[in-house]
Amino acid sequence: MNEVLRQAPEIVPVLTDPANLWVSVGLAVVTFLALVVALFQERIRKYWNRATLNMEINLTPPDCHQISLSNQSGQIVGQTIYIRIKVIHKKGSAGENVEIMPINFWRVDKQNNLSLLKYFLPISLVWSHFQPRTNTIRVPVSLFRHCDFGHFVKTQNGNQAILILDTMVQPNPVADNEIPNVIKPGKYQFELLLSGDNVKALRKKWEIEFDKWSDDENVMLNSNIKLKEVK
């Protein structure tokens, strides 16, 4: 109480003089902001310098192409068509621990109605050309990486193609003995989510349609597989 009375001659003029009051408030705000910046400048810098990445799927080599399958003795036993996602660095710092997960898969009927693929499981995809296999990676500034979306193989009768999503783990069969990362011939829409430690999260959707198989890469990529981004 005595301390308040002692400071009263200094406090009262500030509270009763509008000019002095606003100056004091302004100084207090500036001091507070400077303290916040000093304490959290590293977090603020990382937030404003987050990596901005983009995803593309182009049905042309080298993003997508045919690969020969061989057995342990090196003998060619078949062909497969790999579909890859091109992840491009756009701006900001390098993307750290970047990951892509297919989060939704819908079947499209003849009337273009969507129905959720019930046996599908959201599992992170693996990055291309890295051993051991990994689902997280660094995307350097001004460069790009490829992520394996999946690969097409022919069915046992050889007439149709099936799509196997390249998930980080191979899921076990679920109800009705369906395998969650195996997509049968048909028309579908799917949604991918890209994220990372310092990456602006990005969601994109595509529509894909496939049925017949061919050992000819050009036929598969130009005719038998139809893919477009859904805006």
C-alpha positions as CSV (number, residue, x, y, z in Angstrom):
1,M,0.0,0.0,0.0
2,N,2.8,2.4,0.9
3,E,4.5,1.6,-2.4
4,V,1.4,2.4,-4.4
5,L,1.0,5.7,-2.5
6,R,4.7,6.5,-3.2
7,Q,4.2,5.9,-6.9
8,A,0.9,7.8,-7.1
9,P,2.4,11.0,-8.4
10,E,3.8,9.1,-11.4
11,I,0.8,6.9,-12.1
12,V,-2.0,9.4,-11.8
13,P,-0.7,11.7,-14.6
14,V,-0.4,8.8,-17.0
15,L,-3.9,7.6,-16.4
16,T,-5.5,11.0,-16.6
17,D,-3.5,12.2,-19.7
18,P,-4.7,10.3,-22.8
19,A,-1.5,11.0,-24.7
20,N,0.7,9.6,-22.1
21,L,-1.7,6.6,-21.6
22,W,-1.5,5.6,-25.3
23,V,2.2,6.0,-25.5
24,S,2.5,3.7,-22.5
25,V,0.2,1.2,-24.1
26,G,2.1,1.3,-27.3
27,L,5.4,0.8,-25.6
28,A,3.9,-2.2,-23.7
29,V,2.6,-3.8,-26.9
30,V,5.9,-3.3,-28.7
31,T,7.8,-4.7,-25.8
32,F,5.5,-7.7,-25.7
33,L,5.8,-8.4,-29.4
34,A,9.6,-8.1,-29.2
35,L,9.6,-10.7,-26.4
36,V,7.4,-13.1,-28.4
37,V,9.7,-12.8,-31.4
38,A,12.8,-13.4,-29.2
39,L,11.3,-16.4,-27.6
40,F,9.7,-18.0,-30.7
41,Q,11.7,-16.6,-33.6
42,E,12.9,-20.0,-34.7
43,R,9.4,-21.4,-34.8
44,I,8.1,-18.3,-36.6
45,R,10.9,-18.5,-39.2
46,K,10.2,-22.2,-39.8
47,Y,6.4,-21.5,-40.2
48,W,6.9,-18.8,-42.8
49,N,9.5,-20.8,-44.6
50,R,7.6,-24.0,-44.8
51,A,8.1,-26.2,-47.9
52,T,5.5,-25.9,-50.6
53,L,5.3,-29.1,-52.7
54,N,3.1,-30.3,-55.5
55,M,2.0,-33.7,-56.8
56,E,1.6,-34.7,-60.4
57,I,0.9,-38.0,-62.1
58,N,2.0,-38.1,-65.8
59,L,1.4,-41.3,-67.8
60,T,4.7,-40.9,-69.6
61,P,8.2,-42.2,-69.0
62,P,10.1,-41.8,-66.8
63,D,7.3,-41.0,-64.3
64,C,5.4,-44.1,-65.5
65,H,6.9,-46.9,-67.5
66,Q,7.1,-50.7,-68.1
67,I,9.5,-52.8,-66.1
68,S,10.4,-56.5,-66.8
69,L,9.8,-58.9,-63.9
70,S,12.4,-61.6,-63.4
71,N,12.8,-64.6,-61.2
72,Q,15.8,-65.4,-58.9
73,S,17.7,-66.8,-61.8
74,G,17.3,-63.6,-63.8
75,Q,14.8,-65.1,-66.3
76,I,12.1,-62.6,-67.5
77,V,8.7,-63.9,-66.3
78,G,6.5,-61.0,-67.1
79,Q,5.9,-57.3,-67.5
80,T,4.5,-54.6,-65.1
81,I,3.5,-51.0,-65.6
82,Y,4.6,-48.7,-62.7
83,I,2.6,-45.6,-61.9
84,R,4.5,-42.9,-60.0
85,I,3.7,-39.6,-58.3
86,K,6.1,-36.8,-59.1
87,V,6.6,-34.6,-56.0
88,I,8.0,-31.2,-57.0
89,H,9.5,-28.6,-54.7
90,K,7.9,-25.2,-55.4
91,K,9.2,-22.8,-52.7
92,G,10.4,-22.5,-49.1
93,S,12.8,-24.8,-47.4
94,A,13.5,-28.4,-48.3
95,G,10.6,-30.8,-47.3
96,E,11.6,-33.0,-44.4
97,N,10.1,-36.4,-43.7
98,V,7.6,-36.0,-46.6
99,E,5.0,-38.7,-46.7
100,I,2.1,-39.6,-49.1
101,M,-1.0,-41.6,-48.1
102,P,-4.0,-42.5,-50.2
103,I,-6.7,-41.6,-47.8
104,N,-9.9,-42.4,-49.9
105,F,-10.8,-44.7,-52.8
106,W,-14.2,-44.7,-54.5
107,R,-15.7,-46.9,-57.2
108,V,-17.4,-45.0,-60.0
109,D,-20.4,-46.6,-61.6
110,K,-21.9,-46.1,-65.1
111,Q,-23.9,-43.1,-63.8
112,N,-20.8,-41.5,-62.3
113,N,-22.0,-42.2,-58.8
114,L,-19.3,-42.7,-56.2
115,S,-19.3,-45.4,-53.6
116,L,-16.6,-45.9,-51.0
117,L,-14.3,-48.9,-51.5
118,K,-15.0,-50.5,-48.2
119,Y,-12.1,-52.9,-48.1
120,F,-9.5,-50.2,-48.9
121,L,-7.1,-49.3,-46.1
122,P,-5.2,-45.9,-45.9
123,I,-1.5,-47.0,-45.8
124,S,1.5,-44.8,-46.7
125,L,3.2,-45.3,-50.1
126,V,6.9,-46.0,-50.6
127,W,9.3,-43.7,-52.3
128,S,10.8,-44.8,-55.6
129,H,14.5,-45.9,-56.0
130,F,15.3,-46.0,-52.3
131,Q,16.7,-49.0,-50.5
132,P,15.7,-50.0,-47.9
133,R,12.1,-49.1,-48.7
134,T,10.9,-46.0,-46.9
135,N,7.7,-44.0,-46.6
136,T,9.3,-40.7,-45.5
137,I,11.9,-38.8,-47.4
138,R,13.6,-35.4,-47.9
139,V,12.6,-33.3,-51.0
140,P,15.5,-30.9,-51.6
141,V,15.0,-27.3,-52.8
142,S,14.3,-26.9,-56.5
143,L,14.3,-30.7,-57.1
144,F,11.7,-33.5,-57.2
145,R,11.2,-37.1,-56.0
146,H,9.2,-40.0,-57.3
147,C,6.8,-41.9,-55.1
148,D,5.4,-45.3,-56.2
149,F,1.6,-45.1,-56.4
150,G,1.3,-48.7,-57.7
151,H,1.9,-51.1,-60.5
152,F,-0.2,-53.0,-63.0
153,V,0.1,-56.7,-63.6
154,K,-2.0,-59.0,-65.7
155,T,-4.4,-61.4,-64.3
156,Q,-3.9,-65.1,-64.5
157,N,-5.9,-65.4,-67.7
158,G,-3.8,-62.6,-69.1
159,N,-6.7,-60.5,-70.5
160,Q,-7.2,-58.0,-67.7
161,A,-5.0,-55.8,-65.6
162,I,-5.1,-55.3,-61.8
163,L,-3.5,-52.4,-59.9
164,I,-1.5,-53.2,-56.8
165,L,-0.8,-50.1,-54.6
166,D,2.8,-49.9,-53.4
167,T,2.0,-49.5,-49.7
168,M,4.8,-49.5,-47.1
169,V,3.4,-52.8,-45.6
170,Q,1.5,-55.6,-47.4
171,P,-1.9,-55.7,-45.7
172,N,-3.6,-59.0,-44.9
173,P,-6.9,-60.0,-46.6
174,V,-10.0,-58.5,-44.9
175,A,-13.7,-59.4,-45.2
176,D,-14.7,-61.5,-48.3
177,N,-11.0,-62.3,-48.7
178,E,-10.4,-58.9,-50.3
179,I,-6.8,-57.5,-50.3
180,P,-6.9,-53.8,-49.4
181,N,-4.1,-52.7,-51.7
182,V,-5.3,-54.7,-54.8
183,I,-7.7,-52.7,-57.1
184,K,-9.7,-54.7,-59.6
185,P,-10.5,-53.5,-63.1
186,G,-12.9,-50.6,-63.3
187,K,-13.3,-46.9,-62.8
188,Y,-12.3,-45.2,-59.6
189,Q,-11.5,-41.9,-57.9
190,F,-8.8,-41.7,-55.2
191,E,-7.5,-38.9,-53.0
192,L,-3.9,-38.5,-51.9
193,L,-2.6,-36.6,-48.9
194,L,0.9,-35.2,-48.8
195,S,2.4,-34.0,-45.6
196,G,5.7,-33.7,-43.7
197,D,7.4,-32.1,-40.7
198,N,7.6,-28.6,-42.3
199,V,5.4,-29.1,-45.3
200,K,2.1,-27.4,-46.1
201,A,-0.4,-30.3,-46.3
202,L,-1.7,-31.0,-49.8
203,R,-4.7,-33.0,-50.9
204,K,-5.4,-33.9,-54.5
205,K,-7.9,-36.2,-56.3
206,W,-7.6,-38.2,-59.5
207,E,-9.8,-40.5,-61.6
208,I,-8.4,-43.7,-63.0
209,E,-10.0,-46.3,-65.3
210,F,-8.5,-49.5,-66.5
211,D,-9.5,-53.0,-67.7
212,K,-7.5,-54.7,-70.5
213,W,-3.9,-55.8,-70.3
214,S,-1.2,-55.5,-73.0
215,D,2.5,-56.3,-73.0
216,D,3.0,-53.1,-75.1
217,E,3.9,-50.1,-72.9
218,N,2.5,-47.6,-75.4
219,V,-0.8,-49.4,-75.5
220,M,-1.1,-49.5,-71.7
221,L,-0.1,-45.9,-71.1
222,N,-1.9,-44.3,-74.0
223,S,-5.1,-46.5,-74.3
224,N,-5.6,-49.0,-71.6
225,I,-5.0,-46.8,-68.6
226,K,-7.0,-43.5,-68.4
227,L,-6.1,-41.1,-65.6
228,K,-7.0,-37.4,-65.0
229,E,-6.8,-35.0,-62.1
230,V,-10.2,-34.1,-60.5
231,K,-10.3,-30.4,-59.7
